[in-house]
Amino acid sequence: MIIVMKQGASEGQVAEVVQRVEATGFRPFINPGVERKVIALLGEVNIDKVQLLDAFATMDGVERVQLISEPYKLASRHTHPDPLKITLGLQPDARPVTIGGQSLTVMAGPCSVESEAQIIGIAQAVSAAGAGLLRGGAFKPRSSPHSFQGLGLEGLKYLAAARAATGLPVVTEVLDAHDLEIVCRYADVLQIGARNMQNFALLRYVGETRHPVLLKRGPGSKVADFLLAAEYILAGGNHQVMLCERGIITFEDSTRYTTDINAVPVLKRQTHLPVVIDPSHATGDAEYVPAVALAGIAAGADGLIVEVHQDPAHALSDGKQSLKPERFSTLMDQLRRLAPVVDRTLESAAPGQAGVESAGRVPVTA
């Protein structure tokens, strides 16, 4: 259930509604909104919700009360009708980049950080092409325990050096709650990979931070499962969540996964959270990455996360799906032509001081 307050409702009227919500046993969540406050009722209470609806509807300052059938309350458009815009760039040497609204934002870089020279070189190349963020894995989840697992802390330090050289905010994956504090120290955006989408313990810890989060959809997950995973982070108090469609398992095997383009407009209708497409992991083949990237933007995505490597043939992970810098530059040119067609603008890292809506981050010890 949500309670929509009237435009201009007083703080006293809001406080009375919150007090009544708490008295019923529910936990109130207040979304300030652009024009009016929306109060969501969270929790499971054995009470007649229809009677509650009538009781709240007659309170001073209340415009309307609405029952929500979806199990994801905080991720729902009903609770937050306006699209979310997130300013990325927590670290002092990062330039602010916005995702959401009219902006199209591109995150680009290698699957794995392999050396300081490698990541700085790629960062300079993707920055010159117009990327807004640098992606790179320091901790790598691999199917085989014998495969390259990433450089860990050393890789995080190399990412920080690349940010210092280019100003690009850094997005990197966190695999375990025990690594969360150190990753927060170096990263601007926490990536939750597809394998961890339903690692609810990790999601709860991430919800305690105030770091922006890129949450990837699990390959066997429905849209509802995806939004419920986001709900874990939102319920923890971290409202800076981006959703990443990166392909699902179907019977088709001509590509690694099947890009669920349908999910983009479905998500844009059901949630206020920005939606990102990952054409690299979805296709598993650099040949198909540009076409799927453009299709995702045409379908309404707010951004892309694309793998780029100077020498894909010798990459330590996922070289086959990585674009060379010159092909990535061509893709960015194509996006610049496409953006105005879909009433969007291409966002890139701009000079200035970094800032984040819902300022600050909460240190986490796991």
N, C-alpha and C positions, 0 to 999 in steps of 0.2 A: 504494500500500500504506500502511496505517496500523498503528501498534503502540499498543494500548491498555494502559497500565500499570495495575497493581492499585491499588486504593484504599489509600493510605498507603505507596506505594512510595517508597523513600528517594532522596535526591538522587544518591547514589552509584550506585544501580541505574539511574536515568535517564541519568546520565553515561556509564555503560558501554554502554547501548543506543545513545546518540547517537554514541559513538566507533565502534561497530560499523557504524552506518549510514554514517558518513563513510568508513570503510574500504572499503565496497562501491562508492563513487563517487557515491552519492546525497547530496542536501542535506537535512538534517533540519529540520523545522519543528515546534516544540513549542507545542501549544495547552494552556495550563494547565488548562482545564476547571473545573467547579465541584467535582467530587468526585475526579477523577483526571486525570492527564496523558495526552494523546494526541500521538503523534509521527508526523508524516506524512513519507513519503519522496518527495522531489521530484527531477525530472530524468529524463533518458533514458539508461539504462545497459543495455548488451547482456548481460544476466545472467538466469539461470533464477529467476524470481520465486517459483516453488513451493518450490525449495530454500531460498531466503531466508526464506520464510514459516516453514518448519520450524526453521531456525536461530534466528530471533528468538523463536519461540514457547517455546523451552526456556530462555531467559535469565531470570535472577532478576528478580522484580518485574513480569514481563510477564503480563497477564491473557489477551490474545488478539491475534492478528495477522489482518488482513483485507485482501484485495485490493480495490481500488477500480477499477471499470471506467470511470467518468466521467473525461474529460480534465481537468475542473476539480476539483482536489484540495482546495485551501484553502477554496473556496466550498461544499464538499460538507457535508451533514449528518453524513456518516461521520466527518469530521475534527473537526467542532464540533457535537456533538449538541444542545447547549443553544441556544435562541434568543438572538441577540445584542441587548443593550440598549446604546444609545449615548446619552451625555449631551451635548447640543448647547449651545454657548454659550462659544466660545473667548475672545471679547473681554472685557475687564474690565467693560464696562458692559452686558453681556448677562446676562439671567437664565437659569439652567439649565433645559433642557427635555429630557425623556427620550423616546426613540422605541424601540419594541420591547417585548417582554414583554406585559404587560396594557394598556399605554398606547396610546391613539389620539392621534396628533399631527397638527395641521393647519397647513400652511404657506400663507400667503395674501398677495396683493399684486398689483401691476400687472405686465403683461408687460414693460414698459419703464419705467425711471425717467425722468421727463420734466422735473421741477423739484424743488427742495427742498420747496416748499410742498405739491406734489402727493404726494410719497412720505411725508412726515410725516403729512399728513392721512389717507392710506389706512392707514398704520401705526397711527394712533390708533383708527381705525374697526375694523380687524380685531382689534386687541388688546382693545378693549372687547367685541367679540363672542366672544372666547375663543380666538383663534388662538394657536398656540405659537411660530411663526416668521414673519418677514417675508420674502417673496420679491420680487425685482425685478431686472430685467436692466439692467446697465450696459454690457455688450458684447453686441450682438445679431447672431446669424447670420441673414441675410435672403436669400431666394432672388434678389432683385434687388439689384445693387450701388447702385442709385439710391434704395433705401428707407432709412428711418431706421436707422442702425447703432448707436444707443445713445450715451450721453454719455461713456462711458469712465471715466477717473479722476474726473471731476467727478461722475458718477453714483455711483461708489463712496463718495465723500465725502458725498453726500446720503443714501445708505443708512446710513452711520455716524451721521449726524445723526438719522435716524429711530430707530435703535437707542438712541441716547442719550436720546431723548425718551420712548421707550416700554419699553425693556428687551428688546424682541424680538430674538433672534438673527437674523442675516441669512443667507439663502441666495441666491447669485447665480452666474451662469454664467461659467466660464472657457473661452475659445475657443482659446487658443494658449499654448504653454509659455512664451513670452516674457512673457506677462502674469501668469504664475502667482504670482510673488513679490508683486506689487502687489495682486492679488486676495486672496491669503492675509493681507495686512496689514489688509484691511478686512472680510473676510467671516468668518462662523462656519462656513458649509457651502459647499463647492465643488460647483457643479452641472456635470456633464458632459452636454451636450445630446445629443439623438438623432443628430444629424449626426456627432458626434464619438465615438459609442460604440465604434467600431472604429479610432479614431485612436490606434494603439498607442503611438506616441511620447509623446503627451500623457498617456495612461494611466500610462506608466512614470514620468513626472515627478510626476504626482499621487500615485503610490505612494510617492514619496520624502518627501512631506509627512506630517504627522500630523493634517491637517485632515479632519474628517468629509466624506464625499463622497456626493452624490446622483447616481447613474448612471442615465440614462434609456435605455430600450430603443430601438434603431433601428427604424424603421417596417417594414423588410424583414428583421428578424432573428428567428431562432428562439430559444427559451428557452435552448438549449445555447450559442448564440452570445453571448447576454446574459451568461450565467454565466462564460463564458471571458473576456469583457471585464472583468468584476469580478475575475477571477483575476489579471489583469495588475496591478491596483492592490494586491490582497492580497499578491501575490508580492514587491512592492516594500517590504513591511513596514507598509503602512497598512491596518489591519484595520477601520476605521470606515467601512464602505460600506453605503449604502442603495440598493435597487433600485427604479426607478420605471417602472411600466407606463404608457405614454402613447399606446397605440393602434398598430395595425399596418395595413399596406396589404392590403386584400382587394378582391374585385370590387364590393363594396357602396360606393355613392357618395352615400348620403343624409346621411352625416356625413363629416367630414374624414378620419377614420380609423375603424377598428373596435376598440373597447375589448376587449382579450383578457381577459375576466373569468376564463376558465379558467386563465390564467397565474398568477393569485394563489394558488390552492391548490396548483398544481404547484410554484411557487417555494417556498412555505412547507414543502412536503414535501422538496424537494431541497436547500435551503440554509438556513443559520441567519441569513442577512442579513435585516434588516427590509425590508418591501415597501410601497411607496407607490403610490397611484393618482393619475394626472393626468387628471381628467375634462375639463378645459378644452381641452387640445390634442387629446385623443382625439376629442371631439365637434365642436369648432370652433364651437359654438353654445351660448350661455348658457342657452337654453331646456332643453337636455338635461343640463346639468352637474349639478344636484342629484340627479337620478335615478341617473345613473351613479356619482356619488360615494357614494351610499348603498349601491348594489349592490356596489361595490368593498369597502366596509367589511363588508358582510354576507358577502362571500366570504372574508374573513380578512385584508384589508390592514391594515397597522399605521398608516397615515396617508394624508393627502391633500395635494396641492399644487394650489391653486385660484387662478385669476386674478380679481382684484377691482379695479375702477376706478370713481372717482366719476362720470365722464362717458364711458361706453364709446363713444358716438357720435363723440367727438372724440379718442379715444385714438390715439397715434402708431403703435401696433401691436396687432393682435389684439383690437380692441375688441369684435367680435361675440361672442367667447367669454367675455368678462369679466362677472362678476356685479357688480351695484351693491351697495354696502355693506349696504343694508337686506335684500337677498335673501340675501347671505352670512350675515347674522345669523340669518335664518330657517333656513338650512341648518345652522348650528351648533346651533340648538335641536333640529332633527330628529336630529342626531348624538347629542345628549345623551340623547334618548329611545331611540335605537337601541343605544347603547353597552352598557348592562346586558343587553340581549337577547342579545348575542354575547359576554357575559362580559368586557367591556373597560371601561376608564375613559378619559374624555376628558382629555388632558393639555394644560395651558396654561402659559405662562411664569409661573414662581412667583418671588417675591422670594428673594434669597439670592445667594451668590457662585457665579459660573459655574465649572463643572468638567467635565473630559472624561476618560473612561476611556482608558487608555494616554496619560498626560498629555504635554503639550507638543507643539510642532510643530518640524519641521526646516526651516530656511530653505533655499530652493531658488533656484539661479541657472541660468537656461536660456540 
